[in-house]
Amino acid sequence: MVEEQVTTRGAAADAGASELPLELRRERIARRVREEGFSRVTDLAAWFGVSEVTVRSDLAGLEQEARVRRVRGGAVPIAGPLAEQSLERTQDARAKEKHAIGRTAAALIAPGETVLLDVGSTALATAQALTARRDLADVTVFTNGLSIALELERAIPRLTVVVTGGTLRPLQHSLVDPLADRVLEGVRADTVVLGCNGISVAHGVTNINLPEAEVKRRMIVASSRRVVLADAAKVGAVSLATLADAEVVDVLVTGPDADPGELDQLRELGVHVEVAH
């Protein structure tokens, strides 16, 4: 009932959307995809008062214009340097799924481990889940994320938190080279928990921006086990900078809507896939 009311309010907010000129409707669809990070065909159809066939046609047209990328069930923004969003904004996109991924990833960590924890909204959800695990002790977490460190601070002294240092990037509150590399060069960790903007069999693990990509690569090299966090919209997606081949990944933690064909191919490469619910 609540969901129906929300849909009704959404349709009302865009009154007459089904009568909008095609170009204006597509412009608004592209804006919603960009703002939400992932938009379902069914939700777009309900919001704009048009059929799912029409939405799919609109998304196909927007994809041809390189304004969105179609994925199973909907569309995501085109990844690239200009598509990077702030941490605060990405936290709201697919928030329930990210928290489930965070809990699943945190459950992989055992007492006594040394962990490298990356930046991003899904990594932050993992930090929150680690903080909530009262059974964890003697865990050392290295991070290049200020928001991650502040979240983990609540679990001191059960967790020891080490910040890499480096140059601050405001969008993700992340620390990058110079200086971040010096700390990571002297670390050998049990597990890295890594965020990304895309993972696929063909292109491996990819990320939007180059400065963070360099730090992520060092984290991968410094760890014995590589855990990658990717919500469903990122499975099959490709972004600017390559971090590693897919074969390097030990565990992929994703959501239930991820492309099953892509997941099967990743499993064939030896990647263990954890689907978070």
N, C-alpha and C positions, 0 to 999 in steps of 0.2 A: 504494500500500500504506500509506504514511504517512498519507495523507488518510483512508483507511478506518479506521485505528486511531484517529485523532483523532475521527472521527464516532462510533465505537463508545464511546470514553471519554466523549464528550459525552452520548450517550444514557444511558450508565451513571450519569453524574453526575445526571441527571434521571430516575432509575429510576421507572418507572410513570407517566411523563409522559402517555402515551396514555390513562391511566385517570383523569387529573386532572379534577376538575369544570371545566366550561367557563370559569367566571369566573376560577378560579385559573390555568388554562392561559393565558388571555388576559392576565392580569396579568403572568405570567412572559414572555410574548412581548413585551408592551409594554416591559418592563424590558430585555430583550435589544436591542430596537430602539434604545432610548434609550442604552444603553451602547455599542453598536457604531456608531451613527450611520447605518448602512445594513445591513439584514438581508435576505438572499435568501429567497424562498419555499422553495427546495430545501433550504437549510441549516436553516431553522426546522422543516421537515417531518422531516428526519433527526434533528435534536436532540430534538424532542418525541415522535418515534415515531408521527406521524400522517400522513395523506395531504396532498398539496399542496392538494387541494380543501378540506380542513378548515382548513389554514393561511390560504388565501385568504378563507374565510368568517370566520375569526377576525380577520384584518386589516380586512375590511370592517366588522365590528362595532366594532373599535377606532377606525376612521376616523370612524364615525358618532358616537362618543363624543369625537372630537377629541383622541385620544391618540396616533395615528400618522397619517402620510399615505402612501397607497399610491403607488408609482412603478413603472416598468417592472421586473419581476423581483423586487420585494420591497417594502420599506417604509422610511421614514425618520421620525425624530421630528418632531412638530409644531414648526415654528419659531416663536419668540416670545421676549420678554425673559427668561422663566424657563428657556428651553431652552439658553441660552448655556453652553458648556462651556469648561474651561480649555484652554490651548494644549497642555499635556502630555497631556490626555485625547484631544483631537482628533487628535493625531499618530498615535495607534494605529489610528484608524478609516480604512480604505481606504488604508493606508500605502503599499503597493506602487503603487497608482494615483497617489497624490499625488507620489511621487518621479518617476514617469514624466512627469507633467504639469510638474513642476519642471524636468526636463531639457529638455523640449520648449520651455518658456517661455524658459529661459536661452539656448537656441540662437538665439532671435530677436534677442538683443542683440549689437550690433556694437562693435568697439573705438572709443573716442572718444565714445560716447553718454553722455548724462545720463539717469539712470533714477530714477523714483520707485517704491519697492518697499514695498508695503503689509504689513500684519501677517497672522498666521494660519499654520496648519500647512502649507498648500500654498505660501504665500509663503516659509516657512522652507525648504521643499524646493527652491524656486527659488534661494534664497540659497546653499544648499549646492552646487547645480549651477553657479552663477556662480563660486563659489570654486574649484571643480574645473576650470574652463576656463582653462588656462594660456595660451591664445592671446589672452585679453582683456587689454587695457591701456588706460590713460587713460580708464577708465570711472568716472564719478562717480555714486554711489548715495545718494539721500536716502531715509531711512526713518523711520517713527515707531514702529518695533518694536525693543525692546531686544534680544530674542533674535536678530532679523535682523542687527542691527548687530554683535553679538558673533560671529555666524557669519561675516560678511563681513570682520571684522577680520583673519582669517587670510590674506586676499588682499591686504592692504596691503603694498607701495605700488602694486601693479597696479591696485587699485581704491581710489578715494577715498571714504570713508564719512562721510556727514553725518547726524547725528541731529537731528530737528526740535525736540526739546524739548517741554515741555508737562506736563500732569497725568497721572500714571501710573495705568493701569487694570491691576490684578493678573492678571485672568483671561487676557488675551492678552499681558501685558507690553507694552502699547501706550501711546503718548503721545498725548493728545488736548488739545483746547482747555481753558483758554487757553494761549497761546504757540505751539502747533503751527501755528496759522493764520498767524502773523506770518512764519514762515520760508517757508511755501508761497506766500504772496502775492508774494514776491520771486523766485520760481523759474519758469523756463520749461524744461521737460524734453522730451527726445525721446520717451520712452516711459514710461507708467505700467503697472506690473504689479500688478493689483488682485485681491484676494480678495473673495469674496462668500458669502452664504448661499443665494442663489437667482438664477437668470436665466431669464427667459421672454419670449416675444414679447409677451404681453399686459401684463406688469407690469414689464418691464425688469430691471435689475440691482438686487437688494435685499440688505439686511443686517440682522442681528439687533438690534444696539444703536445708539442714536441718537448718542452721542458719537463713536464711530468713523465712523459714516456721514457726519458733517459733514466730517471730515478726508478721507475717501475722495472726497467731492464736490470738494473743493478740489484734490486730486491729479488728478482727471479734467480739470478746467478748466485746470490748469497744464501739461498734456501734449499733444503733437501726435498721438501714437499711443496708443490705449487697448487694452491686453491684459488680458483677464479670465480668471482661473483658476477653474474650477468642476469638481469631480469629478462623476461621472455622477449621483449622488443630488441634486445641486443644479440640474441642468438641468430646467427646468419647475417648479422650486420657487419659492415666494413667501415673503418674510420681511417684517419689520416696516417697515423704512425704505427708501424708494426712493433709489437713488444716481443712476441715469440711465436714459433710454430705451434699449432694445436697439439702436436704430439708431446710437447713439453709439459702440458697441463696434466696434473694427477687427478684433480677433482674439479668438476664444474658444478656450482650450485646455482640453480635457476628456478623459474616459476613454472606452474602447470600449463601455461599457454604457449610455451616455447615450441618451435617448429619440430615435430617429432622426427621428420626425415633428417634434419640437421643433427639432432641428438643421436640418432642411430649411427650416423656416419662418424660422429665424435667417439662413440663407444667402440666402433670398429678400430679406431686409432689407439684404443687403450685408455681413453679418458673415462673415469668413473663419474657418472652423472647423478647428482642428488637433486631431486625435484622437491622444492619446499612448498608446504601447504599451510 
